[in-house]
């Protein structure tokens, strides 16, 4: 099950649900059709999605259609050296120091603006989980 949520300010405007076996482009088309036809929305909406719905094909489709979006890209969608660069700026979130940097990257024929964040606490949890999974697989 995939869910699409559209909010207006502090209130929920639309909650759209679609079957989990839909390709992300079909889900996007379904969402746009249902919003624009049933709700008479005339402004272009910004698509905000989680990583599960993201693919290089979807990003290229959104760029070619001029559709605004905010998406967490998958690691394999940008160059390796971006992930090894040190953060340029920092901010506080939940009493943690989060680093971030801004970069530009080519996706297809388009240059996109990327904001990359690094949370050392979350990275530690991910590394611990990765090691635990590797050890579990080694034992089996």
Helices and strands as residue ranges (DSSP letters): E 2-8, E 11-18, H 24-38, E 47-49, G 51-53, H 56-65, E 69-71, G 75-77, H 80-84, E 89-93, E 96-107, E 110-119, H 120-139
